[in-house]
Amino acid sequence: MERRCIKAKEAAIYLGISVWKLRNLTQAGKIQYLPPDNGGTAAWRWDVRDLEKYIEESKVTFPQY
């Protein structure tokens, strides 16, 4: 069974971007994340389904002339 929630480095690799870009997109509200369970300093996590949603919403079509 594949994991659904992944940490920043894995999520960044999944999207093909840097961890900093991932965090910037998250803080801008463009990608949802899961906060730490205890509300403390534990790692943020991302749901692979939310990453897929971001990919789908980011697609563009080349204009036809």
C-alpha positions in Angstrom: 0.0 0.0 0.0 1.4 3.4 -1.0 1.6 6.2 1.5 -0.8 9.1 0.9 0.9 11.7 3.0 4.5 12.6 2.3 7.0 15.1 3.6 8.4 18.2 1.9 11.3 16.7 0.1 9.2 13.9 -1.3 6.5 16.3 -2.3 8.9 18.6 -4.0 10.5 15.7 -5.9 7.0 14.5 -6.9 6.2 18.0 -8.4 9.7 18.5 -9.8 10.2 21.7 -7.8 12.4 22.8 -4.9 11.3 22.5 -1.3 11.4 26.3 -1.1 9.0 26.6 -4.0 6.8 24.0 -2.5 6.6 25.9 0.8 6.0 29.2 -1.0 3.1 27.7 -3.0 1.7 26.2 0.2 2.0 29.5 2.1 0.3 31.3 -0.8 -2.6 28.8 -0.5 -2.1 27.2 -3.8 -1.3 23.7 -2.4 -3.0 22.4 0.8 -1.0 20.7 3.5 -1.5 18.7 6.7 -0.3 20.5 9.8 1.7 18.7 12.5 -0.4 16.4 14.6 0.6 18.0 17.8 0.5 21.6 16.5 4.2 21.8 17.3 7.4 21.7 15.2 6.9 18.3 13.5 7.2 18.2 9.8 4.4 19.5 7.5 3.0 16.8 5.2 1.3 16.8 1.9 -1.5 14.6 0.6 -0.5 13.1 -2.8 -4.1 13.7 -4.0 -3.7 17.5 -3.3 -0.4 17.4 -5.3 -2.3 15.7 -8.2 -5.0 18.4 -7.9 -2.3 21.1 -8.1 -0.8 19.5 -11.2 -4.2 19.3 -12.9 -5.1 22.9 -12.1 -1.7 24.1 -13.4 -2.0 22.6 -16.8 -2.4 25.0 -19.8 -3.2 24.4 -23.4 -1.0 25.9 -26.1 -3.2 28.4 -28.0 -4.2 27.4 -31.5 -3.8 30.2 -34.1 
